Amino acid sequence: MLELLYPLRTYLIVSGVEHPNVMTADWVIPLSFEPKLLGVSIGQKRYTNSLIKEFGEFVVSVPTIELLKEVWIAGSLSGAREDKLSKLGLTLVRSRKVRVPSIRECQANLECRVIKEVEVGDHTFFVGEIVDVSYGDAFRGGKADLSYRFIMHASFGKNFTTNSDEIFSP
Ligand SMILES: Cc1cc2nc3c(=O)[nH]c(=O)nc-3n(C[C@H](O)[C@H](O)[C@H](O)COP(=O)(O)O)c2cc1C
């Protein structure tokens, strides 16, 4: 039934400190301007779920379509079973305020500290306070430059699309 909410934007979630992990997530949602809050819903079986619970921090990274292969790998392998990072062509760099790293190749990194976690069925909904951000050229003008192609998950499975650069004003 939840497929009826698609297409949804797709993000990468970084978690863990000494041995960081990256997973793909569609279920990411803005929650509040002040304080700045967002939510992510992470399955209880995901390795990422245990890492966020352990360290209380995560980073939401914004990929573009050039990173589709990485998005697919991060969303289909588990860091609990293998060294996922060595299979990803991604560079982890120091974040500004959290110990969890950011991803250099992504156009934005939102650094979050968990302020609340709620078990919701088979997922945990983590509410994160955004304590710092870094971003690349796609956001340099203060808003998204739509000549960059952000990734959207078209439906469950291996189907992705991107935004167009058409703008409609009501
Ligand atoms: C496009 C895409 C979106 C996904 N979105 C979510 C999501 O929002 N929440 C979730 O728990 N899993 C989601 N997944 C599944 C996880 O990314 C996947 O189970 C991953 O292997 C978990 O990695 P980990 O065990 O290393 O944390 C998604 C997978 C893909 C391919």
The ligand as an SDF file (V2000), in Angstrom:
LIG
                    3D

 31 33  0  0  0  0  0  0  0  0999 V2000
   16.0050    3.0840   -3.0090 C   0  0  0  0  0  0  0  0  0  0  0  0
   15.9690    2.4160   -1.6650 C   0  0  0  0  0  0  0  0  0  0  0  0
   15.3290    3.0500   -0.6050 C   0  0  0  0  0  0  0  0  0  0  0  0
   15.2980    2.4670    0.6660 C   0  0  0  0  0  0  0  0  0  0  0  0
   14.6740    3.1330    1.6960 N   0  0  0  0  0  0  0  0  0  0  0  0
   14.6940    2.5990    2.9410 C   0  0  0  0  0  0  0  0  0  0  0  0
   14.1320    3.3240    4.0330 C   0  0  0  0  0  0  0  0  0  0  0  0
   13.6480    4.4400    3.9110 O   0  0  0  0  0  0  0  0  0  0  0  0
   14.1690    2.7290    5.2640 N   0  0  0  0  0  0  0  0  0  0  0  0
   14.7170    1.4900    5.4550 C   0  0  0  0  0  0  0  0  0  0  0  0
   14.7330    0.9900    6.5910 O   0  0  0  0  0  0  0  0  0  0  0  0
   15.2900    0.7990    4.4250 N   0  0  0  0  0  0  0  0  0  0  0  0
   15.2980    1.3310    3.1950 C   0  0  0  0  0  0  0  0  0  0  0  0
   15.9000    0.6650    2.1650 N   0  0  0  0  0  0  0  0  0  0  0  0
   16.5530   -0.6280    2.4150 C   0  0  0  0  0  0  0  0  0  0  0  0
   17.9690   -0.4800    3.0310 C   0  0  0  0  0  0  0  0  0  0  0  0
   18.6990    0.5280    2.3740 O   0  0  0  0  0  0  0  0  0  0  0  0
   18.6910   -1.8300    2.9020 C   0  0  0  0  0  0  0  0  0  0  0  0
   18.0120   -2.8100    3.6400 O   0  0  0  0  0  0  0  0  0  0  0  0
   20.1530   -1.7560    3.2930 C   0  0  0  0  0  0  0  0  0  0  0  0
   20.7700   -2.9260    2.8090 O   0  0  0  0  0  0  0  0  0  0  0  0
   20.3570   -1.6430    4.7950 C   0  0  0  0  0  0  0  0  0  0  0  0
   21.7300   -1.5380    5.0370 O   0  0  0  0  0  0  0  0  0  0  0  0
   22.4180   -1.7650    6.4580 P   0  0  0  0  0  0  0  0  0  0  0  0
   21.9640   -3.1330    6.9710 O   0  0  0  0  0  0  0  0  0  0  0  0
   23.8810   -1.7110    6.1500 O   0  0  0  0  0  0  0  0  0  0  0  0
   21.9560   -0.6620    7.3500 O   0  0  0  0  0  0  0  0  0  0  0  0
   15.9240    1.2190    0.8780 C   0  0  0  0  0  0  0  0  0  0  0  0
   16.5760    0.5780   -0.1930 C   0  0  0  0  0  0  0  0  0  0  0  0
   16.5990    1.1740   -1.4460 C   0  0  0  0  0  0  0  0  0  0  0  0
   17.3080    0.4910   -2.5850 C   0  0  0  0  0  0  0  0  0  0  0  0
  1  2  1  0
  2  3  1  0
  2 30  2  0
  3  4  2  0
  4  5  1  0
  4 28  1  0
  5  6  2  0
  6  7  1  0
  6 13  1  0
  7  8  2  0
  7  9  1  0
  9 10  1  0
 10 11  2  0
 10 12  1  0
 12 13  2  0
 13 14  1  0
 14 15  1  0
 14 28  1  0
 15 16  1  0
 16 17  1  0
 16 18  1  0
 18 19  1  0
 18 20  1  0
 20 21  1  0
 20 22  1  0
 22 23  1  0
 23 24  1  0
 24 25  2  0
 24 26  1  0
 24 27  1  0
 28 29  2  0
 29 30  1  0
 30 31  1  0
M  END
$$$$
